[in-house]
Amino acid sequence: MLRVGGEPMRHGTMRERNLAVLLGEISAHGPVTRARLAAHTGFTKTTVSNLLAVLAEAGLVRDGDLVHEGERGRPGVGVTVNGEGPAGLGLEINVDYLAACVLDLGRRIRYRHLVTADNRARSPEDTAAGLSRLAHQAVDAAAEQGLSVTGAVVAIPGVLAGERVVHAPNLGWHDVPAAALLRDVLPPLLLPVGHDNEANLAALGELWFGAGRPLGDFLHVSGEIGIGAGLIVGGQVFRGAHGFAGELGHMAVAPDGPECTCGGRGCLERVAGQEAILRAAGLTGVTPGSSAGPRESISALVRLLRSGDAQAREAVAVAGRDLGTALAATVKVLDPDTVVLGGIFSPLARWIRTPVEAALENGALYGAVPPVVVSPLAGEAAVLGAAGLVIERIHADPARLLR
Amino acid sequence: MLRVGGEPMRHGTMRERNLAVLLGEISAHGPVTRARLAAHTGFTKTTVSNLLAVLAEAGLVRDGDLVHEGERGRPGVGVTVNGEGPAGLGLEINVDYLAACVLDLGRRIRYRHLVTADNRARSPEDTAAGLSRLAHQAVDAAAEQGLSVTGAVVAIPGVLAGERVVHAPNLGWHDVPAAALLRDVLPPLLLPVGHDNEANLAALGELWFGAGRPLGDFLHVSGEIGIGAGLIVGGQVFRGAHGFAGELGHMAVAPDGPECTCGGRGCLERVAGQEAILRAAGLTGVTPGSSAGPRESISALVRLLRSGDAQAREAVAVAGRDLGTALAATVKVLDPDTVVLGGIFSPLARWIRTPVEAALENGALYGAVPPVVVSPLAGEAAVLGAAGLVIERIHADPARLLR
C-alpha cells in the first residue's frame, strides 16, 4: 500500500469508494457519456448522476463536448476530468537545488521551476524558507492558469520515519522534524502536506511520466550528489520494513575508499556521485558553496566528454564501473526486469552506460543481466513523482476534497 | 500472488471462492458451529449447509464434538478441518540429501524422512528415481494413517523457469526439464506436482512452521552446501521479476576468492557454505562422494566447536564475518525487519551469530541493524514449506479436489 509520510490511506465509506471508482473510470476513459459510465461501473444512471454532481461540485470533473460512442443512438455529453480545477504541487529539496512543479488532475505538467541552492551551507529552517518561496510562486502561477493547488508532497534525499527526517547526510540533516518545519512555511492547502524519500518518488515519477510503464518491475537509480534507488514492483514502490530499502549509495564498493557522511567507508556515492565524478574529471571549481548549479556543472562535464577529454572520460568510466558493481549485487537480491539510470546519469548516459553494463554483466549470475535504460526525466523524476503522488491521492479518495 | 512452477492461481467462480472463504473460516476458528459460520461469513445458513456438504464430500471438513459458543443458546455441532483426509507432500532435492514430509490439512506434521544422498555424483534421472522411492514411502505411510496425499511440491536448490531448472550449479544441473522428470516418477496425485526454489520454500516454511509469524517482513538465510535467501514481505515470498531474487550465495565477498560453479569468483557460498566451513575446520573427510551425511558432518563440527577447537572456531568466525558482510549489503537494499539464520547456520548459531551480527553492524547504515534470530527448523524449513504450499493451495481453492 502506498503511503505518504504520516498519513496512511483511509478506509472510506461506500459512497467515498464509489466516487473514486467513477473518477477513475473518467480519468482512464474520458471523455465518456453518463450512459457508458453506468454500463462500465454497474451503477444505476441515477447513482452516476448523483456521484457526478458531487465530483463536479468539487471541481474534479466537467461536462465537455458531445461524444458519439457507438453505432447506435445519439451522441451524449462527454464527461472528462477537470484539467482546470484542483492541482498537485510537487516539491523537492536536494543537496544543491530546490524544485517545484504543478500537475493538473489530468497529470499534465502546468508549471516547473528549479533553482540552484547550496542547501548544505544553510540550516533546515533556511532551506524550508527557500522552498516556501518556490511553493508560493508555484501556487500563484497555477492560480493564474485557473488551477487550485490542493496538496503537496516534498521529496527529500534522506531516510524518513513518520514526521521526521532521521538522516539526510548529504544535506547535513539529522533528526529534523521535517513535517512540522514544512507545514509552518508552505502555503495553506486543503490536504495535509506529505513528504517522502527522493529515490522512491523518483521511481514513481519514472513510472508515471518517464520510461516506466512498459518496463515491468524496475529499479530506478537517482544519481545526484547522493545516489539512491527506488524499486517499482507491480506498480508500487517497494519500501522495505522501515522505508530504508534501496540505499544503493551506501553500498561499499571501495573497501579502502574515502569516508562517507553516513559513517561508512568507500560508499558508492563517494566514488560515483556527482561531486566525485566532477572532481575526478578535474572540474574542481564545483565545491560546496560554489555558485555553479548542478545543471551547469554537469553541462560542463558533458562538454568535456564531447570534446574527448581523457580525464573526464576516465572519471565517468570509473564511476560507471563502480555503479555497475553495486548494481550487480543489488540485482542478485532484487531481480528487477530493468534498470533505469536517472538523475545525472541520464545526461551522462552516452559515456556511462557501457561501463555500467560491463560491470553488471561481469557480476551477474548466469548472464541474467537486466537491460539498462536511460531516464528521459533526468533530475526531474522526483519532483514529478511528488506532484503525481498528490494527484494519485486525489484520485484514490476524491471525497477528501469535499470535506 | 503466490505461484507454483508452471501453475498460476486460477480465478474461480463465485461458488469456488465461497468454498475457499468457508474453509478458511473453519481452518482459522474451528471447531465452529454452522450458526457462527453463517454469522462470520455473511452467507445464509442454507448456503453454509450446502457449501459444507461439498467440503465434507471432498473430505476437507468433518463434524466433531458439540461446542458452546456463547452465553445463550444450546451447544451446536462443531465443524473442523478434517485432519484425517487430504494431505500435502513436501519433497526436497538438495546437494547431499533428499527429504520428504507429509502435512495434514490442519498443517500438522504426520511424516518426515531425510536420507543422505550425494546427488552431485548422479544424474538428474537417478536423483529423481531416489526421490520417487522417498515419495512412495511417504504416500504409503500417510495412507496407513488414513491420509490421502493429494499434491506435492518439490524444493530444488536452483534457479527455475517454468517447467525447467535453468541452473542448479551445486547439483550440476543445467537446463533440466525438472517438471517432466518428476511427473514421470512420482506417485499419481490428484493435483499437479509443483516445484520451487529451495530458498523461497524455506522462507515459507519458516513463516508457517518456524520463527516466522511474529517477525514481520524477514529474510531467511538457507545455509546448505549452497547459500540461498528468501524474503517474506506481507506474508508472501518476494520473488523478483524472474524468480531470481535472494541469490545471496553468489554475492561476491572475496574478490580474490575461489572460483564458483556459477562462473563467478569469491561467491559467499564458496567461503561460507557447508563445505567451505568444514574444510576450513579441518574436517577434510567430508568431500563429494563420501558417505558422511550432512547431519553427521555438521554434528562433527559442532563437537569440535564444543570442545573449543581453535581451528573450527576460527573457520566458523570467518564464515560468519563473510555472511554478515553479504547480509549488510542485502539489508541496505531490502530493509527486512529481521534476519533468520537457517539450515546449517541454525546448529552453528552459538558460534556464528556473533560474527554475523558484528559484520552486519559494521556495514549497516545508521545502525539500522535488523535483529538476527535462529531458525528452530534448521535444514527442514524447505521441505516443510513445500508441503505447506500444497496445503495452502488446497485452502485457496478447495474446489480443485472436487474435479
HADDOCK unambig.tbl for C-alpha pairs under 7 A between the chains (distance, minus, plus):
assign (segid A and resid 217 and name CA) (segid B and resid 241 and name CA) 6.41 0.50 0.50
assign (segid A and resid 240 and name CA) (segid B and resid 334 and name CA) 5.65 0.50 0.50
assign (segid A and resid 240 and name CA) (segid B and resid 335 and name CA) 4.66 0.50 0.50
assign (segid A and resid 240 and name CA) (segid B and resid 336 and name CA) 6.00 0.50 0.50
assign (segid A and resid 241 and name CA) (segid B and resid 217 and name CA) 6.40 0.50 0.50
assign (segid A and resid 241 and name CA) (segid B and resid 335 and name CA) 5.55 0.50 0.50
assign (segid A and resid 241 and name CA) (segid B and resid 336 and name CA) 5.23 0.50 0.50
assign (segid A and resid 241 and name CA) (segid B and resid 337 and name CA) 5.45 0.50 0.50
assign (segid A and resid 242 and name CA) (segid B and resid 335 and name CA) 6.62 0.50 0.50
assign (segid A and resid 244 and name CA) (segid B and resid 335 and name CA) 5.72 0.50 0.50
assign (segid A and resid 245 and name CA) (segid B and resid 332 and name CA) 6.06 0.50 0.50
assign (segid A and resid 245 and name CA) (segid B and resid 333 and name CA) 4.58 0.50 0.50
assign (segid A and resid 245 and name CA) (segid B and resid 334 and name CA) 4.95 0.50 0.50
assign (segid A and resid 245 and name CA) (segid B and resid 335 and name CA) 4.91 0.50 0.50
assign (segid A and resid 246 and name CA) (segid B and resid 332 and name CA) 6.39 0.50 0.50
assign (segid A and resid 246 and name CA) (segid B and resid 333 and name CA) 4.19 0.50 0.50
assign (segid A and resid 246 and name CA) (segid B and resid 334 and name CA) 6.78 0.50 0.50
assign (segid A and resid 247 and name CA) (segid B and resid 332 and name CA) 5.32 0.50 0.50
assign (segid A and resid 247 and name CA) (segid B and resid 333 and name CA) 5.58 0.50 0.50
assign (segid A and resid 248 and name CA) (segid B and resid 332 and name CA) 6.94 0.50 0.50
assign (segid A and resid 248 and name CA) (segid B and resid 333 and name CA) 6.49 0.50 0.50
assign (segid A and resid 251 and name CA) (segid B and resid 329 and name CA) 6.06 0.50 0.50
assign (segid A and resid 262 and name CA) (segid B and resid 365 and name CA) 6.77 0.50 0.50
assign (segid A and resid 262 and name CA) (segid B and resid 366 and name CA) 6.71 0.50 0.50
assign (segid A and resid 329 and name CA) (segid B and resid 251 and name CA) 6.06 0.50 0.50
assign (segid A and resid 330 and name CA) (segid B and resid 333 and name CA) 6.83 0.50 0.50
assign (segid A and resid 332 and name CA) (segid B and resid 245 and name CA) 6.02 0.50 0.50
assign (segid A and resid 332 and name CA) (segid B and resid 246 and name CA) 6.35 0.50 0.50
assign (segid A and resid 332 and name CA) (segid B and resid 247 and name CA) 5.29 0.50 0.50
assign (segid A and resid 332 and name CA) (segid B and resid 248 and name CA) 6.92 0.50 0.50
assign (segid A and resid 333 and name CA) (segid B and resid 245 and name CA) 4.57 0.50 0.50
assign (segid A and resid 333 and name CA) (segid B and resid 246 and name CA) 4.19 0.50 0.50
assign (segid A and resid 333 and name CA) (segid B and resid 247 and name CA) 5.60 0.50 0.50
assign (segid A and resid 333 and name CA) (segid B and resid 248 and name CA) 6.51 0.50 0.50
assign (segid A and resid 333 and name CA) (segid B and resid 330 and name CA) 6.81 0.50 0.50
assign (segid A and resid 334 and name CA) (segid B and resid 240 and name CA) 5.63 0.50 0.50
assign (segid A and resid 334 and name CA) (segid B and resid 245 and name CA) 4.93 0.50 0.50
assign (segid A and resid 334 and name CA) (segid B and resid 246 and name CA) 6.79 0.50 0.50
assign (segid A and resid 335 and name CA) (segid B and resid 240 and name CA) 4.64 0.50 0.50
assign (segid A and resid 335 and name CA) (segid B and resid 241 and name CA) 5.55 0.50 0.50
assign (segid A and resid 335 and name CA) (segid B and resid 242 and name CA) 6.61 0.50 0.50
assign (segid A and resid 335 and name CA) (segid B and resid 244 and name CA) 5.71 0.50 0.50
assign (segid A and resid 335 and name CA) (segid B and resid 245 and name CA) 4.89 0.50 0.50
assign (segid A and resid 336 and name CA) (segid B and resid 240 and name CA) 5.97 0.50 0.50
assign (segid A and resid 336 and name CA) (segid B and resid 241 and name CA) 5.21 0.50 0.50
assign (segid A and resid 337 and name CA) (segid B and resid 241 and name CA) 5.42 0.50 0.50
assign (segid A and resid 365 and name CA) (segid B and resid 262 and name CA) 6.80 0.50 0.50
assign (segid A and resid 366 and name CA) (segid B and resid 262 and name CA) 6.73 0.50 0.50
